[in-house]
Amino acid sequence: MDALGMIETRGLVGLIEAADAMVKAARVQLVSYEQIGGGYVTAL
């Protein structure tokens, strides 16, 4: 089963912490991240 999850945070540090917890909790793969603007960052 494949699914796509997204995390959106304000600031890169929060994104790194969330992505770290995500990859440690389940068998997931971090595909990419994008800086949106206004300090917001999204990871796929």
N, CA, C and O atoms as a MOPAC input file, in Angstrom:
PM7 MOZYME 1SCF
protein

 N      0.84400 1    -1.16500 1     0.00000 1
 C      0.00000 1     0.00000 1     0.00000 1
 C      0.89500 1     1.23700 1     0.00000 1
 O      1.81600 1     1.33700 1     0.81100 1
 N      0.63500 1     2.16100 1    -0.89000 1
 C      1.38300 1     3.41200 1    -0.95800 1
 C      0.47300 1     4.56400 1    -0.57600 1
 O     -0.71400 1     4.57900 1    -0.90300 1
 N      1.04400 1     5.51500 1     0.11300 1
 C      0.30900 1     6.71700 1     0.49800 1
 C      1.27400 1     7.88700 1     0.49500 1
 O      2.48800 1     7.70200 1     0.58100 1
 N      0.73700 1     9.07600 1     0.39600 1
 C      1.54500 1    10.28800 1     0.41600 1
 C      1.14700 1    11.10700 1     1.63100 1
 O     -0.02600 1    11.42600 1     1.82300 1
 N      2.13000 1    11.44100 1     2.44300 1
 C      1.88000 1    12.27200 1     3.61700 1
 C      2.65100 1    13.56800 1     3.49800 1
 O      3.72000 1    13.62000 1     2.88900 1
 N      2.09900 1    14.60700 1     4.08500 1
 C      2.74600 1    15.91400 1     4.03600 1
 C      2.84300 1    16.48600 1     5.43900 1
 O      1.94500 1    16.30800 1     6.26300 1
 N      3.94700 1    17.17500 1     5.69700 1
 C      4.13200 1    17.89900 1     6.95300 1
 C      4.41300 1    19.34400 1     6.57000 1
 O      5.27400 1    19.61400 1     5.73200 1
 N      3.68800 1    20.27200 1     7.18200 1
 C      3.95700 1    21.68400 1     6.93700 1
 C      4.26000 1    22.34900 1     8.26600 1
 O      3.46100 1    22.27600 1     9.20000 1
 N      5.40900 1    22.99500 1     8.35500 1
 C      5.81200 1    23.66400 1     9.58800 1
 C      6.27400 1    25.07200 1     9.26700 1
 O      6.50300 1    25.42800 1     8.11100 1
 N      6.40300 1    25.84600 1    10.30100 1
 C      6.97700 1    27.18500 1    10.14400 1
 C      8.41000 1    27.12500 1    10.64700 1
 O      8.65600 1    27.15600 1    11.85300 1
 N      9.34300 1    27.03900 1     9.72800 1
 C     10.75500 1    26.94800 1    10.06500 1
 C     11.31700 1    25.57800 1     9.75600 1
 O     10.62800 1    24.56500 1     9.87200 1
 N     12.57100 1    25.56100 1     9.36200 1
 C     13.22700 1    24.32000 1     8.95700 1
 C     13.50600 1    23.40200 1    10.13900 1
 O     13.48400 1    22.18100 1     9.98600 1
 N     13.76600 1    23.96700 1    11.31100 1
 C     14.07800 1    23.14200 1    12.48900 1
 C     12.88300 1    22.26800 1    12.86300 1
 O     13.05400 1    21.08400 1    13.15200 1
 N     11.69000 1    22.83100 1    12.86000 1
 C     10.48400 1    22.06000 1    13.16000 1
 C     10.25400 1    20.95400 1    12.15700 1
 O      9.82400 1    19.86000 1    12.52100 1
 N     10.53700 1    21.23000 1    10.89900 1
 C     10.38100 1    20.21700 1     9.85700 1
 C     11.36000 1    19.07200 1    10.05700 1
 O     10.99500 1    17.90700 1     9.90100 1
 N     12.58900 1    19.39400 1    10.39900 1
 C     13.59400 1    18.35300 1    10.63200 1
 C     13.20100 1    17.48000 1    11.81200 1
 O     13.34400 1    16.25900 1    11.75000 1
 N     12.70800 1    18.08400 1    12.88600 1
 C     12.27400 1    17.30300 1    14.05000 1
 C     11.08800 1    16.41300 1    13.70700 1
 O     11.05300 1    15.25100 1    14.11000 1
 N     10.11900 1    16.94000 1    12.96900 1
 C      8.94500 1    16.15200 1    12.59200 1
 C      9.32000 1    15.02100 1    11.63900 1
 O      8.83300 1    13.90000 1    11.79000 1
 N     10.17200 1    15.30000 1    10.66800 1
 C     10.59300 1    14.26900 1     9.72100 1
 C     11.40000 1    13.18300 1    10.41700 1
 O     11.27600 1    12.00700 1    10.07600 1
 N     12.22300 1    13.56000 1    11.38500 1
 C     13.00300 1    12.59000 1    12.15100 1
 C     12.07800 1    11.64400 1    12.91100 1
 O     12.28300 1    10.43100 1    12.90200 1
 N     11.06800 1    12.19600 1    13.56400 1
 C     10.10700 1    11.36000 1    14.29100 1
 C      9.33100 1    10.46500 1    13.33200 1
 O      9.04800 1     9.31100 1    13.65300 1
 N      8.98600 1    10.98500 1    12.16400 1
 C      8.21400 1    10.23300 1    11.18100 1
 C      8.99600 1     9.02400 1    10.67200 1
 O      8.45400 1     7.92100 1    10.61100 1
 N     10.25800 1     9.21700 1    10.30900 1
 C     11.02500 1     8.09700 1     9.75700 1
 C     11.42100 1     7.08300 1    10.82100 1
 O     11.69500 1     5.92600 1    10.50000 1
 N     11.45500 1     7.49800 1    12.07200 1
 C     11.75500 1     6.55500 1    13.15100 1
 C     10.52900 1     5.74800 1    13.56900 1
 O     10.66700 1     4.63200 1    14.06900 1
 N      9.33300 1     6.29800 1    13.37000 1
 C      8.10600 1     5.64900 1    13.82900 1
 C      7.55100 1     4.64000 1    12.83000 1
 O      6.86000 1     3.70200 1    13.22700 1
 N      7.83500 1     4.81300 1    11.56100 1
 C      7.24600 1     3.93300 1    10.55200 1
 C      8.22600 1     3.76000 1     9.39900 1
 O      9.25600 1     4.43000 1     9.32700 1
 N      7.88300 1     2.85700 1     8.51100 1
 C      8.70500 1     2.62300 1     7.32400 1
 C      8.29100 1     3.61000 1     6.23800 1
 O      7.46700 1     3.29900 1     5.37800 1
 N      8.86400 1     4.77800 1     6.29200 1
 C      8.52000 1     5.82600 1     5.33300 1
 C      9.78000 1     6.33000 1     4.63900 1
 O     10.90100 1     6.05800 1     5.07000 1
 N      9.57300 1     7.05000 1     3.58200 1
 C     10.67300 1     7.59200 1     2.79300 1
 C     10.41100 1     9.07900 1     2.58700 1
 O      9.34100 1     9.47100 1     2.12100 1
 N     11.38400 1     9.89000 1     2.93200 1
 C     11.27500 1    11.32800 1     2.72700 1
 C     11.64100 1    11.62200 1     1.27500 1
 O     12.77800 1    11.40100 1     0.86000 1
 N     10.67800 1    12.11800 1     0.50900 1
 C     10.86700 1    12.32000 1    -0.92700 1
 C     11.48200 1    13.68600 1    -1.22000 1
 O     12.46600 1    13.77900 1    -1.95300 1
 N     10.91200 1    14.73800 1    -0.65500 1
 C     11.42800 1    16.07900 1    -0.92400 1
 C     10.90200 1    17.05700 1     0.11100 1
 O     10.01900 1    16.73600 1     0.90600 1
 N     11.46200 1    18.25500 1     0.08300 1
 C     10.91500 1    19.34000 1     0.88700 1
 C     10.95200 1    20.61300 1     0.06000 1
 O     11.77000 1    20.75900 1    -0.84800 1
 N     10.05600 1    21.53000 1     0.38600 1
 C      9.92300 1    22.74600 1    -0.39100 1
 C      9.71400 1    23.93000 1     0.53300 1
 O      8.88700 1    23.86800 1     1.44300 1
 N     10.44600 1    24.99600 1     0.31300 1
 C     10.24100 1    26.21900 1     1.07600 1
 C      9.16700 1    27.03000 1     0.36400 1
 O      9.32300 1    27.41000 1    -0.79700 1
 N      8.07400 1    27.28900 1     1.07800 1
 C      6.91900 1    27.92000 1     0.46000 1
 C      7.03700 1    29.44000 1     0.46900 1
 O      6.70400 1    30.09800 1    -0.51700 1
 N      7.50000 1    29.98500 1     1.56000 1
 C      7.57100 1    31.43500 1     1.72100 1
 C      6.97400 1    31.80500 1     3.06100 1
 O      6.15000 1    31.06700 1     3.60100 1
 N      7.37100 1    32.91800 1     3.59300 1
 C      6.86200 1    33.32700 1     4.89500 1
 C      7.34200 1    32.42700 1     6.01600 1
 O      6.74700 1    32.41100 1     7.09300 1
 N      8.40900 1    31.67800 1     5.78100 1
 C      8.94600 1    30.79100 1     6.80400 1
 C      8.34700 1    29.40000 1     6.80200 1
 O      8.76600 1    28.55800 1     7.59600 1
 N      7.38000 1    29.13000 1     5.93800 1
 C      6.74000 1    27.81700 1     5.90400 1
 C      7.52600 1    26.85000 1     5.02800 1
 O      8.04000 1    27.21300 1     3.96900 1
 N      7.60600 1    25.60600 1     5.50100 1
 C      8.32100 1    24.55300 1     4.78500 1
 C      7.42800 1    23.32000 1     4.76300 1
 O      6.80200 1    22.99200 1     5.77000 1
 N      7.36400 1    22.63700 1     3.63200 1
 C      6.55900 1    21.42800 1     3.48500 1
 C      7.45500 1    20.26800 1     3.09100 1
 O      8.34600 1    20.41600 1     2.25400 1
 N      7.21300 1    19.11100 1     3.69900 1
 C      7.94400 1    17.89100 1     3.34300 1
 C      6.96600 1    16.85900 1     2.81300 1
 O      5.83900 1    16.75700 1     3.29700 1
 N      7.39300 1    16.10000 1     1.82700 1
 C      6.60500 1    15.00600 1     1.25800 1
 C      7.33300 1    13.71100 1     1.51800 1
 O      6.85600 1    12.64600 1     1.12700 1

